[in-house]
């Protein structure tokens, strides 16, 4: 049965939050949609909740699959979608009642392939509005690069830990025929940052992007600020994502985009060191060897050497000095102390 919008939700062990998400969709002002629930092998009561809502509303559809990850779940949802447009929602988030209506009205009125909206981040009950700091509500080629793709790749200022534009596939609407014509889907080989690559691939292939600078999507951040979770092979994952981003934007690389890429090249090593310092099974000797290995890269050293840190905070100046001078023990102690201070909060 055809409809205007297919809402795709990948679901894995989110029974505590799923009903809030689904209820927010059923409360939409816009009514011509279907909801594709992709149960990714959940082991809690998520499936029961899905079945409950299928009985409540015939616009709800269920796909069951063994646990294959969020990318495969979304891709399977896309294959089964009957809508002219697609919207992705994560199962522990929720949307404002006007989201589908406002996204659909803009994407159809201007005949666009994608429209983005601002969002709210909710953490420990506090709501923070994250606006899209764009120059216009309709961006064209150069502005898409400068105001969306670049800031998704990395922060412009390495003194900040914030990437200005979150590379999430949610809080947007996409024309399905465009995604199909460009063979755009989620990379199931990536355990992290699959959204970022999906978004960059889309933005690299469109001439216009619509923007609604109103927080219509609510991203619920459930990660504890008091812990840093270790992930094996973080550096390899980060390098793979970096290479994929380079390939996706190869024809668009200019001086400014190269700066963003260079900042990401530095950042992936910092993220990987933070991760490795959090390895519960890592010894001091092994961690020090790891830091030396990833920080002895010629390109990394060249980029750090030319980095202008004059306006950076004192602690960041000290950190980049240690990178330049290859003071691996100091780098190790810096991040061990940082981890200790974070976990004390």
Residue pairs with C-beta under 8 A, 6 or more apart in sequence:
1 34
1 82
2 82
2 83
2 84
3 32
3 33
3 34
3 59
3 82
3 83
3 84
4 30
4 32
4 33
4 83
4 84
4 85
4 104
5 30
5 32
5 33
5 34
5 83
5 84
5 85
5 86
5 87
5 100
5 104
5 173
6 33
6 34
6 35
6 36
6 77
6 81
6 82
6 83
6 85
6 86
6 87
6 176
7 25
7 33
7 34
7 35
7 36
7 87
7 88
7 89
7 100
8 36
8 38
8 74
8 77
8 78
8 81
8 86
8 87
8 88
8 89
9 21
9 22
9 35
9 36
9 37
9 38
9 77
9 88
9 89
9 90
9 91
10 38
10 40
10 70
10 73
10 74
10 77
10 90
10 91
11 18
11 37
11 38
11 39
11 40
11 42
11 46
11 50
11 73
11 91
12 39
12 40
12 41
12 42
12 46
12 67
12 70
12 73
12 91
13 42
13 43
13 44
13 46
14 21
14 42
14 44
14 46
14 91
14 92
15 42
15 44
15 45
15 46
15 48
15 49
17 91
17 92
17 220
18 46
18 49
18 50
18 91
18 92
19 49
19 53
20 94
21 89
21 90
21 91
21 92
21 93
21 94
22 35
22 49
22 53
22 60
23 94
24 94
24 95
24 96
24 97
24 218
25 33
25 35
25 89
25 95
26 53
26 56
26 57
27 97
28 95
28 97
28 98
28 99
28 100
28 101
29 97
29 98
29 100
29 101
30 100
30 101
30 104
33 59
33 83
33 100
34 59
34 60
34 61
34 81
34 82
34 83
35 53
35 57
35 59
35 60
35 61
36 61
36 63
36 77
36 80
36 81
37 50
37 53
37 54
37 60
37 61
37 62
37 63
38 63
38 65
38 73
38 74
38 76
38 77
39 46
39 47
39 50
39 62
39 63
39 64
39 65
40 65
40 67
40 68
40 69
40 70
40 72
40 73
41 65
41 66
41 67
41 68
46 91
47 64
50 60
50 62
51 62
53 60
54 60
54 61
54 62
61 80
63 73
63 76
63 77
63 80
65 72
65 73
65 76
68 188
69 188
69 191
70 186
70 194
71 185
71 186
71 187
71 188
71 190
71 194
72 186
72 188
74 88
74 169
74 185
74 186
75 185
75 186
75 188
78 86
78 176
78 179
78 185
81 176
83 176
84 175
84 176
84 177
85 103
85 104
85 107
85 173
85 174
85 175
85 176
86 173
86 174
86 176
86 179
87 100
87 103
87 172
87 173
87 174
88 169
88 170
88 172
89 95
89 170
89 217
90 170
90 219
92 220
92 222
93 170
93 217
93 218
93 219
93 220
94 218
94 220
95 216
95 217
95 218
96 215
96 216
96 217
96 218
98 216
99 117
99 216
99 217
100 173
102 117
102 212
102 214
102 216
103 115
103 117
103 172
103 173
103 212
103 216
104 173
106 112
106 115
106 210
106 212
107 113
107 114
107 115
107 173
107 175
107 210
110 138
110 208
110 210
112 175
112 206
112 208
112 209
112 210
113 174
113 175
113 178
113 202
113 206
113 208
114 172
114 173
114 174
114 175
114 178
114 202
114 203
114 206
114 209
114 210
115 172
115 173
115 209
115 210
115 211
115 212
116 132
116 148
116 171
116 172
116 209
116 210
116 211
116 212
117 132
117 171
117 172
117 211
117 212
117 213
117 214
117 215
117 216
117 217
118 129
118 130
118 131
118 132
118 171
118 212
118 213
118 214
118 215
118 216
118 217
119 129
119 130
119 166
119 170
119 171
119 215
119 216
119 217
119 218
119 219
120 127
120 128
120 129
120 130
120 215
120 217
120 218
120 219
121 127
121 128
121 130
121 219
121 221
122 128
122 218
122 219
122 220
122 221
123 220
123 221
123 225
127 218
129 215
130 166
130 215
130 219
131 213
131 215
132 165
132 211
132 213
133 147
133 164
134 143
134 147
134 148
134 211
134 213
135 143
135 147
136 143
136 211
137 210
137 211
137 212
137 213
138 208
138 209
138 210
138 211
139 147
139 148
139 208
139 209
139 211
140 207
140 208
141 207
144 203
144 206
144 208
144 209
145 252
145 254
145 256
145 257
146 256
147 165
148 165
148 203
148 209
149 200
149 203
149 204
149 249
149 252
149 257
150 156
150 256
150 257
150 259
150 260
151 163
151 164
151 165
151 260
152 163
152 165
152 166
152 167
152 196
152 199
152 200
152 203
153 163
153 200
153 245
153 257
153 260
153 261
153 263
153 264
154 163
154 260
154 261
154 263
154 264
154 267
155 161
155 162
155 163
155 164
155 263
155 267
156 164
156 259
156 260
156 263
158 263
158 266
158 267
158 307
158 312
158 316
158 320
159 309
159 311
159 312
159 313
159 316
166 219
167 193
167 195
167 196
167 199
167 200
168 195
168 199
168 219
169 186
169 195
169 198
169 199
170 195
170 217
170 219
171 216
171 217
171 219
172 199
174 202
178 184
178 206
179 185
179 202
182 201
182 202
182 205
184 198
184 201
184 202
184 205
185 198
186 194
186 195
186 198
187 194
187 197
187 198
187 244
188 194
189 240
190 197
190 237
190 240
190 241
190 244
191 231
191 237
192 231
192 237
192 241
193 237
193 241
196 241
196 245
197 241
197 244
197 245
197 248
200 245
200 248
200 249
201 248
203 209
204 248
204 249
204 251
204 252
225 342
225 345
226 342
226 343
226 345
227 342
227 343
228 274
228 275
228 278
228 339
228 342
228 343
229 278
230 275
230 276
230 278
230 279
230 280
231 237
231 275
234 271
234 272
234 275
234 276
235 268
235 269
235 272
235 275
235 276
235 294
238 268
238 271
238 272
239 268
241 268
242 261
242 264
242 265
242 268
245 261
245 264
246 261
249 257
253 261
262 303
265 299
265 300
265 303
266 300
266 303
266 304
266 307
269 294
269 295
269 297
269 300
272 294
273 290
273 291
273 294
273 295
273 331
273 335
274 335
274 338
274 339
276 282
276 287
276 290
276 291
277 287
277 332
277 335
277 336
277 339
278 339
279 287
282 290
284 332
287 332
288 328
288 329
288 332
291 328
291 331
291 332
292 326
292 328
294 300
295 301
295 323
295 326
295 328
295 331
296 326
300 323
301 323
301 324
304 320
304 323
304 324
305 324
307 320
309 316
309 317
309 320
312 320
318 334
319 331
319 334
321 327
322 330
322 331
322 334
323 331
